[in-house]
Structures are given as structure tokens and as C-alpha cells.
Amino acid sequence: MNMGGPADHWYTDLFSWKRPAFGEPVDSLVRDIRTFGGDHLLRDDQPLGRRLSGAWGSADGPELRRLAAELAPVRDDLRAQAEAGGWEIG
């Protein structure tokens, strides 16, 4: 059973342990998705969370580029919604 330590799950690596999980730019995109209100999308029972879990630890360069290409529009949409809702985006 996982004990919640480093390398047990990509989400805790990024957000609890402040460790890289996938590598850049995917890590930054995932952090931005959470920052802009998309934390619920990252849960293991959601399609995006399942996609990330499947890629974690096994994705290579081309797969990470495809993943980044999928994540960028999600981040951009959440950012636009946040700005439209009055969030100050720095």
C-alpha cells in the first residue's frame, strides 16, 4: 500500500512534495490547471486525471509532447474563465 510519500503518486509529488512528476512543460501546465480552478479535473476518477496517471512514470518524449499539447488548451480555457470571473492573473 502506498504511504503517501515521494514517488507514490504524481499529484502528491507535484503539490505536496514539490517534486517534478512528468517534467516540463507538463508539470507547469498541471500546476496552472490547478491554480486556475481545475483541481477537480485532476482527480483519478476524471478523464484528465486518469490520463495523467497512465502517463506518469512511463511517458517518453513524444508522449509528453502530446500530453502537453492536450493540457495547454485546458489551461488556457481555465485561465480565460478565471480572468472573465475577475481573477487577477499575474
Long-range contacts (C-beta under 8 A, 24 or more apart in sequence): 9-53, 9-56, 10-52, 10-53, 10-56, 10-57, 11-42, 11-49, 21-56, 22-52, 22-55, 22-56, 22-59, 22-64, 22-67, 23-64, 25-68, 26-64, 26-67, 26-68, 26-71, 29-68, 29-71, 29-72, 29-74, 29-75, 30-71, 32-75, 32-78, 32-79, 33-71, 33-74, 33-75, 33-78, 36-75, 36-78, 36-79, 36-81, 36-82, 36-87, 36-89, 37-78, 37-81, 37-82, 38-74, 38-75, 38-78, 41-74, 48-74
